[in-house]
Amino acid sequence: IVPLWAGKAPLAQGDDDKDRPNLRVHLPKEGKVGAGVVVCPGGGYGALAMGHEGQEIADWLNGFGVAAFVLDYRHRGKGYGHPAPLLDVQRALRLVRYNAKKWDVDPGRLGVLGFSAGGHLASTAGTHFDRGKPDAADPVDRLSCRPDFMVLCYPVIAFDEPFTHRGSQKNLLGEDASPELIRQFSNEKQVTADTPPTFLFHTDADVAVPPENSIVFYSALKRAKVPA
């Protein structure tokens, strides 16, 4: 378990475990292919499904040689809303790149994978990123937080729509979010030609997060000519 920041995390409200986001590093024992994936478990931005959407996914990725980094990010259940989850996933991507040699990961083959609300966070990483700050005092912050690819599994995407997962929107942005903030994190509206290639899966039986979420994101990617 590796803390995202050596000291206090930005916006930390205290110094308990819930205030210290971290990465759980799972490296393949054999057949390494050099790729890495930051895994964002779901939980409606109010909890984290660290088992079936975290540990089990890391084991699966390791099984075909991919390094996995399960992100224990801040959320409403820990007392945090926006922008803490975004800061955490951006830092995670930078941190893996910073430790690329140590963890035997190609920094140009680093993706993000997320489930449900974790899929929203993963899609946020792919639509709200920077290339790093060359003059940053912290060398980790000099690196890009753009994922090279995304895997979005029954993701929450759109806010303030008939098919929105309202609990995720409320937990992330609060009850009285401005229209500007809602639009900013309706990630289908933030897709550009620079959004990473994306694999999505969803089922029509999903009553919690309707598949229209994946459909609108897929459509936006195709309009931007991003492989999807």
C-alpha positions as CSV (number, residue, x, y, z in Angstrom):
1,I,0.0,0.0,0.0
2,V,1.6,3.3,-1.2
3,P,0.2,6.7,-0.1
4,L,-0.5,9.1,-2.9
5,W,1.3,11.9,-1.1
6,A,4.2,11.6,1.3
7,G,2.6,14.2,3.6
8,K,-0.9,15.3,4.0
9,A,-3.1,15.0,0.9
10,P,-4.5,18.2,-0.6
11,L,-7.8,19.2,1.1
12,A,-7.2,16.6,3.9
13,Q,-9.6,17.2,6.7
14,G,-7.5,15.2,9.2
15,D,-4.8,12.6,9.5
16,D,-6.9,9.4,9.8
17,D,-6.9,6.5,7.3
18,K,-9.9,8.0,5.5
19,D,-7.9,11.2,4.9
20,R,-4.9,9.3,3.3
21,P,-5.7,8.1,-0.2
22,N,-3.5,5.3,-1.4
23,L,-2.6,2.8,-4.2
24,R,-2.6,-0.9,-3.6
25,V,0.1,-2.1,-5.9
26,H,-0.3,-5.6,-7.5
27,L,2.6,-6.6,-9.8
28,P,2.4,-9.7,-12.0
29,K,4.8,-12.4,-10.9
30,E,5.4,-13.7,-14.4
31,G,4.7,-12.9,-18.0
32,K,5.0,-9.2,-17.6
33,V,3.9,-7.2,-20.6
34,G,4.9,-3.7,-19.4
35,A,1.4,-2.2,-19.3
36,G,-0.2,-0.9,-16.1
37,V,-3.8,0.0,-15.1
38,V,-5.1,2.2,-12.3
39,V,-8.3,0.5,-11.1
40,C,-11.1,2.7,-9.7
41,P,-13.7,0.6,-7.7
42,G,-17.3,1.8,-7.7
43,G,-19.5,2.7,-4.8
44,G,-21.6,5.7,-5.9
45,Y,-18.9,8.1,-4.6
46,G,-20.1,7.1,-1.1
47,A,-18.2,3.8,-0.6
48,L,-15.7,1.6,-2.4
49,A,-16.2,-2.0,-3.7
50,M,-12.6,-2.9,-3.0
51,G,-13.2,-6.7,-3.4
52,H,-15.0,-7.6,-6.7
53,E,-14.1,-4.2,-8.3
54,G,-10.6,-3.9,-6.9
55,Q,-8.7,-6.9,-5.5
56,E,-10.3,-9.4,-7.9
57,I,-9.7,-7.2,-10.9
58,A,-6.1,-6.7,-9.9
59,D,-5.7,-10.5,-9.8
60,W,-7.3,-10.8,-13.2
61,L,-5.0,-8.2,-14.7
62,N,-1.9,-9.8,-13.1
63,G,-3.0,-13.1,-14.7
64,F,-2.0,-11.8,-18.2
65,G,1.0,-9.8,-17.2
66,V,-0.5,-6.4,-16.5
67,A,0.4,-4.4,-13.4
68,A,-2.6,-3.2,-11.4
69,F,-2.8,-0.3,-9.0
70,V,-6.1,-0.3,-7.1
71,L,-7.0,3.3,-6.0
72,D,-8.4,3.8,-2.5
73,Y,-9.8,7.3,-3.3
74,R,-11.7,9.8,-1.2
75,H,-15.5,10.0,-1.4
76,R,-18.5,11.3,0.4
77,G,-18.5,8.3,2.8
78,K,-15.1,9.6,4.0
79,G,-16.4,13.1,4.1
80,Y,-15.2,14.2,0.7
81,G,-16.8,15.4,-2.6
82,H,-15.4,17.2,-5.6
83,P,-12.5,17.8,-6.3
84,A,-10.9,15.3,-4.0
85,P,-11.6,12.2,-6.1
86,L,-10.2,13.8,-9.2
87,L,-7.1,15.0,-7.4
88,D,-6.6,11.4,-6.2
89,V,-6.9,9.7,-9.6
90,Q,-4.7,12.3,-11.3
91,R,-2.0,11.8,-8.6
92,A,-2.3,8.1,-9.0
93,L,-1.5,8.2,-12.7
94,R,1.4,10.6,-12.1
95,L,2.7,8.4,-9.2
96,V,2.7,5.2,-11.3
97,R,4.6,7.1,-14.1
98,Y,7.1,8.4,-11.5
99,N,7.7,4.8,-10.3
100,A,7.6,3.2,-13.8
101,K,11.1,1.8,-13.7
102,K,10.7,0.5,-10.1
103,W,7.3,-1.2,-11.0
104,D,8.4,-2.3,-14.5
105,V,5.7,-0.4,-16.2
106,D,5.9,1.4,-19.6
107,P,4.9,5.0,-18.7
108,G,3.3,5.3,-22.2
109,R,1.1,2.2,-21.6
110,L,-0.7,3.3,-18.5
111,G,-4.5,3.1,-18.5
112,V,-7.4,3.6,-16.1
113,L,-10.2,1.2,-15.5
114,G,-13.3,2.0,-13.5
115,F,-16.7,0.5,-12.5
116,S,-19.9,2.4,-12.1
117,A,-19.1,5.6,-10.2
118,G,-15.4,4.5,-10.5
119,G,-16.1,4.5,-14.2
120,H,-17.2,8.1,-13.9
121,L,-13.9,8.9,-12.1
122,A,-11.9,7.0,-14.8
123,S,-13.7,8.9,-17.5
124,T,-13.0,12.1,-15.7
125,A,-9.3,11.3,-15.7
126,G,-9.6,10.8,-19.4
127,T,-11.4,14.1,-20.0
128,H,-9.8,16.4,-17.4
129,F,-6.1,16.0,-17.5
130,D,-2.9,18.0,-17.9
131,R,0.6,17.2,-19.1
132,G,2.3,18.0,-15.8
133,K,3.9,21.1,-14.4
134,P,7.5,21.3,-15.4
135,D,8.5,23.7,-12.6
136,A,6.6,21.8,-9.8
137,A,8.6,21.4,-6.6
138,D,7.3,17.8,-6.3
139,P,8.8,15.8,-9.1
140,V,5.7,13.6,-9.3
141,D,3.6,16.7,-10.3
142,R,5.9,17.3,-13.3
143,L,4.5,14.2,-15.0
144,S,1.3,13.9,-17.2
145,C,-1.9,12.6,-15.6
146,R,-3.4,11.7,-19.0
147,P,-4.3,7.9,-19.2
148,D,-3.2,6.2,-22.4
149,F,-6.4,4.3,-22.6
150,M,-9.6,3.8,-20.6
151,V,-11.7,0.8,-19.7
152,L,-15.2,1.9,-18.5
153,C,-17.4,-0.8,-17.0
154,Y,-21.1,0.1,-16.6
155,P,-19.9,3.7,-16.0
156,V,-21.8,6.6,-14.6
157,I,-21.2,9.4,-17.2
158,A,-23.9,12.0,-17.6
159,F,-25.3,14.2,-14.9
160,D,-28.7,15.9,-14.8
161,E,-30.3,13.5,-17.3
162,P,-33.3,11.2,-17.0
163,F,-30.7,8.3,-16.9
164,T,-28.3,9.9,-14.4
165,H,-27.3,7.9,-11.4
166,R,-28.5,10.6,-9.0
167,G,-26.7,9.2,-5.9
168,S,-23.3,9.5,-7.6
169,Q,-24.0,13.1,-8.8
170,K,-25.2,14.1,-5.3
171,N,-22.3,12.5,-3.5
172,L,-19.7,14.0,-5.9
173,L,-21.1,17.5,-6.5
174,G,-23.5,18.1,-3.6
175,E,-27.2,19.0,-3.7
176,D,-26.9,22.5,-5.1
177,A,-24.2,22.2,-7.7
178,S,-24.2,24.9,-10.3
179,P,-25.2,24.2,-13.9
180,E,-21.6,24.9,-15.0
181,L,-20.2,22.3,-12.6
182,I,-22.8,19.8,-13.6
183,R,-21.9,20.3,-17.2
184,Q,-18.2,20.2,-16.5
185,F,-18.5,16.7,-15.0
186,S,-21.0,15.3,-17.5
187,N,-18.1,13.7,-19.2
188,E,-19.7,13.0,-22.5
189,K,-19.7,16.8,-23.0
190,Q,-15.9,17.0,-22.3
191,V,-14.7,14.6,-25.0
192,T,-12.1,15.9,-27.5
193,A,-9.9,14.4,-30.1
194,D,-7.3,14.1,-27.3
195,T,-9.5,11.8,-25.2
196,P,-7.8,8.4,-24.8
197,P,-9.0,5.3,-26.8
198,T,-11.8,3.7,-24.7
199,F,-13.3,0.3,-24.2
200,L,-16.8,0.3,-22.7
201,F,-19.1,-2.5,-21.6
202,H,-22.6,-2.2,-20.2
203,T,-25.7,-4.4,-20.0
204,D,-29.3,-3.5,-20.9
205,A,-30.4,-5.1,-17.6
206,D,-28.5,-2.5,-15.5
207,V,-31.2,-0.6,-13.6
208,A,-28.8,1.2,-11.3
209,V,-26.7,2.8,-14.1
210,P,-28.7,2.8,-17.3
211,P,-26.7,1.9,-20.4
212,E,-27.5,5.3,-22.0
213,N,-24.5,6.5,-20.0
214,S,-22.1,4.3,-22.0
215,I,-24.0,5.1,-25.2
216,V,-23.7,8.9,-25.0
217,F,-20.0,8.6,-24.1
218,Y,-19.4,6.2,-27.0
219,S,-21.2,8.5,-29.4
220,A,-19.1,11.5,-28.2
221,L,-15.9,9.5,-28.8
222,K,-17.0,8.5,-32.3
223,R,-17.8,12.1,-33.2
224,A,-14.3,13.1,-31.9
225,K,-12.8,10.2,-34.0
226,V,-11.4,8.6,-30.9
227,P,-11.2,4.8,-31.1
228,A,-13.9,3.2,-29.0
